[in-house]
Amino acid sequence: MDFTSHDIAVIEQALQLAINAEPKESKVKQYREVLGKLQTNAQAAMNGSPKLTAAQDGIRFDYDDSSDLL
């Protein structure tokens, strides 16, 4: 899923609001981790260096070589 810069800004704002409103430190830590990942990935996308996932980098085959053992 591709996000626009506006989408990212809205998500960042929502995470900031959640961080400020959440009384549980464990939840705040989770929100900060996600916010950090979002900011890092958004920065990479804006710089034109997208990360390829295994599903995006080409065709992969899963060979079953068990028939060679017969």
N, C-alpha and C positions, 0 to 999 in steps of 0.2 A: 504494500500500500504506500503510495507516495503522498507525502504531506507538503502543503505549501508553507511558505514562511509565516503566513497568517495563522495556519493551523498550529504550527509549532509555538507561536507566541501565545495563543489561547491556552494550549496545554501547559506551557510554562506558568502562565498566570494562575491557572487552576491548581497546579501543584504548589505554588507559593501560598495561595489562599489556604490550601489544605494543611501545609506546614504550619502556618500561623494559627490555625484554628484547632489543631489536634493536640489534645492534652497528653496522649501517650507517646513517650519518647521512642518506643520501638516503631510505631507507625511513622513518626517524623523521620526516623532514620531511613525507612523504606522509601518514603517520598523523596528524600534528598538524593538517595542512590539513583532513583529513576530520573529525577531532574538532571543530575550530573550526566547520566548516559544520554539523555535527550539532547542536552546542550553540546556534548562531544560529537554525537552523530550528526546533529544539525550543522555544526561548524564544518565537519568533514564534507557534508553534502554541498554546502555553500562554496567550499573551496574546490569542488569538482573532483574529489577523490572518493567516489563511492566504494563501499565495501561490497564485495561479491559474496553471496552465501553459496553453499554447496548446490542449492537448487538453481542458481543463476549462472554458474560458471561453465556450464556445458552439460553434455550427456554423460551419465554415469551408468555403468553396467555392473550388475552383481552376478558374477559367474559362479555356478555351482560345479565344482570340480570333483564332486564325490563319485561321478560315473567313471572316472579314471582309475578308481580303486578296485573295480570289478575284474 
